[in-house]
Amino acid sequence: MELHKLQPANGAVKKRKRIARGPGSGHGGTSTRGHKGDGSRSGAHEKRNFEGGQMPLQMRLPKRGFKNPTRVEYVAINLGRLQEISDKYGVQTIDMAALLTYGVVRKTDKVKILAHGELTAKLSVSANACSAKAKEAIEKLGGTIQLV
C-alpha cells in the first residue's frame, strides 16, 4: 500500500446535485420542482403533520373524555393517618407546614380531611377542605378544624 495511491471506495463519493444551473445539468427548467402548484413556488412548505390530503391522524382517532379546567384536586388525608402523624411526631397541631415537613404533601397540594380510620387524640387541624363526618369526629374529641 502506497499513500499516493489511496482513494475512496467506488460509490463512496458522489457529486453534489446542483439545482437550477441550466439544461445541461439535468436539473434545469423547473429545477426539480415540477409544474405549477404550491410546491413549485418560493416560500412553499407543508403544515406540520400534513398527510398529503389524507384524513389527519388526530381526526381519525376517537375523541374521549373532558378535562375540567376549574376542577380542584385534593390530597385525601384520613383520620387514621392524622392519628399516625400525631403518635409518630408527638404533635397536637397539624397544618400545611407540618404536613410539608413530614413529607405527607407537596407545597402545591390542597388537603382534604376524610373520616376513614380511628382518631383518639385531641387535635387542632388546619386544611383546605373537610368532610362532615371528619369534622364531627375531630370536634367530638374536643379538637378543632380550621378551613384555610
N, C-alpha and C positions, 0 to 999 in steps of 0.2 A: 504494500500500500504506500502510495506516494501522495504527499499533501497537495501537490498541484493538480492531481487527478481526482480529488474528491468532488463529488457533485450529488445533489439531492436525488432521491429515488424517482423513477418515472411516475408522473402523475401527481407528485407531491407539490409542485409549484404550478399555479395557474395564472394566466394573465387576467388582470382586472377588467371587469365589464365596463367599458366606457360608453355611457349612455348619451345620446344626443350629440354625437360627433360626426354626423354626416352619414350618407347612404353606404359608404364603403365600410363603415364599422359594423354593419349588420344590425345596429340599434339606432338608426336614424329615423326620419319620418315622424311617426307618432311616439318615438322614443320609449318603446315597450309599454306605453300606457293604453293602447287600444284606441278605438274610435269613439268620439263623443262621450256623453255621460259624465257623472260626477267625478269618477276616478281619473278622468283624463285632465281635469282642471287642476290648477295650482291651489294649494290650501285644502285639498280634499282629504278627509280622514273619516274612518268609520267610528260610530259611537262605541263606547266601552260595552262589551258583552253583545255586540251586534252579531246576529247569527245568519246573516245573508238573507233576511226576509222571512226565515223560518220563525215560527212562534217562539218567542224567547222562553228560556227555562223558567224564569220566575213567574211567567204567565201560564205555563203548562202545569205547574205543581199546584196541588190543592192548598187552599188557604185555611189555617186553623187558628183558633184562639183569639184572645184580645188581652192586651196588657193595659190595665187601667193606670194612667199616669198619676192619679191622685190617691191611689191606694197607699195606706200606711202599713208597713210591715213591722211587726213587733217580735221581739225575742221573748218567748214564754219562759217564765220562771215560776215553778210551782212552790207551794208552801213547804213541801218536803225538802226542797233544795235550799230554801231560806233557813230552815232548821239546821241543815247540814253546815251551812256557812256560819251560822251563829255558834254551833258547837265547835267547829274546827278552829275558828279565829277568835272566839270569845267576844263577839260584838252584840250590842243591843240595837244599834242603829245601822240600817242597811240602806244606802243610797247609791246613786250612779257612780260616785267617786270610789266607794268601797267595792262595788261590783267590778269596776275597771281594775283596781289594784289586785283583786283576787283572780283576775283573768276570766271572769264569767261572761262579760260582754265586751264589745269593742266601743270605741269612742262615738261612732256614728249611730249605734244601735238605739232603738227605743224599746223600753222594757214594759211588759205586761205581767202582772202577778195573777196566777191562776190557783185554784183551790185544791189541786191534786196533792195528796200526801198529808202528813200529820204535822201540825205545828204545836209545840208545847211551851216555847219561850215567849215572853212578852217582848215584842219587837216594835221599833219605830221604823217604818218602811217608807221610802220615797221612790215613786215610779211614774212612768208616763201614763199607764192605764192599769185598771184593776177590775177583776170580775166581782160581781156582787157577793158570791159565796166566799171568796178570798177575803174581801173586806170584812164581812161578817165574822169570819174565823179569827182574823187578826184582832178585831175590836172586842171579841168575846173574851180574849185572854188579857185584855187591858192595854193592848198595843194601839198604835196609831198608824194610819195610812195617809200619806200626802201625795196628791197627784201633781206632777210638775208640768 
